[in-house]
Amino acid sequence: MNSYTSIRTKTLSRGSEILWYIVDAIEALLLLRFALRLFVANPAAWFTRWVNVATDPLVAPFVSVFRITRVEGNVFEWTTLLAMVVYWLLGAAIIRLLLIGRDIRDQAAIELNQEHK
């Protein structure tokens, strides 16, 4: 492996790690939103308001896809689950696109492909 390939591999590795970190952070926020609504968290509480404000833009594209299910006051928000799936798939697709040109024999490429399966 020449030095250009090594630098390119390290750059792609770091880029994919950063992208997965961002996807994981989005997933964690959306999971918090889902849990807070499911367990009827106080919407006036600072933390609940913060989570809702932070995740509203992430859920907005999916709001009209499903209805919200309410069972005895609990809110089962299908749109949040859909958003979680879509953002994970989007992250995985972007990583796959970044790795298209990588040599399959490259051990770093093999490890990256195995990480988030």
C-alpha positions as CSV (number, residue, x, y, z in Angstrom):
1,M,0.0,0.0,0.0
2,N,1.5,3.3,-1.0
3,S,1.4,6.4,1.2
4,Y,-1.5,8.0,-0.9
5,T,-3.6,4.9,-0.4
6,S,-2.7,4.9,3.3
7,I,-3.7,8.5,3.8
8,R,-6.9,8.0,1.7
9,T,-7.8,5.0,3.8
10,K,-7.2,6.9,7.1
11,T,-9.3,9.8,5.8
12,L,-12.2,7.6,4.8
13,S,-11.9,5.7,8.1
14,R,-12.1,8.9,10.1
15,G,-14.9,10.3,7.9
16,S,-17.0,7.2,8.4
17,E,-16.4,7.2,12.1
18,I,-17.5,10.8,12.3
19,L,-20.6,10.1,10.2
20,W,-21.5,7.1,12.4
21,Y,-21.1,9.3,15.5
22,I,-23.5,11.8,14.0
23,V,-26.0,9.1,13.1
24,D,-25.7,7.6,16.6
25,A,-26.3,11.0,18.2
26,I,-29.4,11.5,16.1
27,E,-30.6,8.0,16.9
28,A,-30.1,8.6,20.6
29,L,-32.0,11.9,20.5
30,L,-34.9,10.3,18.6
31,L,-35.0,7.4,21.0
32,L,-35.2,9.8,23.9
33,R,-38.1,11.6,22.2
34,F,-39.9,8.3,21.6
35,A,-39.4,7.2,25.2
36,L,-40.4,10.6,26.7
37,R,-43.7,10.6,24.7
38,L,-44.4,6.9,25.3
39,F,-44.0,7.3,29.1
40,V,-45.9,10.6,29.2
41,A,-43.1,12.8,30.4
42,N,-44.1,16.3,31.6
43,P,-44.0,18.5,28.5
44,A,-43.3,21.5,30.6
45,A,-40.1,20.0,32.1
46,W,-36.9,21.7,30.7
47,F,-35.4,18.4,29.5
48,T,-38.5,17.3,27.8
49,R,-38.9,20.6,26.0
50,W,-35.2,20.6,25.0
51,V,-35.5,17.0,23.5
52,N,-38.7,18.0,21.6
53,V,-37.2,21.2,20.2
54,A,-34.0,19.4,19.2
55,T,-35.8,16.6,17.4
56,D,-38.8,18.4,15.9
57,P,-36.8,19.3,12.7
58,L,-35.6,15.7,12.4
59,V,-39.1,14.2,12.7
60,A,-40.8,17.0,10.6
61,P,-40.4,15.2,7.2
62,F,-42.2,12.1,8.5
63,V,-45.1,13.7,10.5
64,S,-47.9,13.0,8.0
65,V,-46.8,9.5,7.2
66,F,-48.4,7.7,10.2
67,R,-51.0,8.7,12.8
68,I,-50.0,9.0,16.4
69,T,-51.3,6.1,18.5
70,R,-52.6,6.9,21.9
71,V,-53.3,4.2,24.5
72,E,-54.5,5.4,27.9
73,G,-52.6,8.7,27.7
74,N,-49.4,7.1,26.4
75,V,-48.3,8.3,22.9
76,F,-46.8,5.8,20.5
77,E,-45.1,8.0,17.9
78,W,-44.6,5.9,14.8
79,T,-43.1,8.8,12.9
80,T,-40.2,8.9,15.4
81,L,-39.5,5.2,14.7
82,L,-39.7,5.8,11.0
83,A,-37.3,8.7,11.3
84,M,-34.8,6.5,13.2
85,V,-34.9,3.8,10.5
86,V,-34.6,6.4,7.6
87,Y,-31.6,8.2,9.2
88,W,-29.8,4.9,10.0
89,L,-30.4,3.7,6.4
90,L,-29.2,7.1,5.0
91,G,-26.0,6.9,7.1
92,A,-25.3,3.4,6.0
93,A,-25.9,4.3,2.3
94,I,-23.5,7.3,2.5
95,I,-20.8,5.1,4.1
96,R,-21.3,2.5,1.4
97,L,-20.9,5.2,-1.3
98,L,-17.7,6.4,0.4
99,L,-16.3,2.9,0.4
100,I,-17.1,2.0,-3.2
101,G,-13.7,2.8,-4.5
102,R,-11.8,1.0,-1.7
103,D,-9.8,-2.1,-2.4
104,I,-11.6,-5.0,-0.9
105,R,-8.3,-6.6,0.2
106,D,-7.6,-3.5,2.4
107,Q,-8.0,-4.7,6.0
108,A,-9.3,-1.3,7.1
109,A,-12.0,-1.4,4.5
110,I,-13.0,-4.9,5.6
111,E,-13.3,-3.8,9.2
112,L,-15.3,-0.7,8.3
113,N,-17.8,-2.8,6.3
114,Q,-18.3,-5.1,9.3
115,E,-18.8,-2.5,12.0
116,H,-22.4,-1.4,11.5
117,K,-24.0,-4.4,9.9
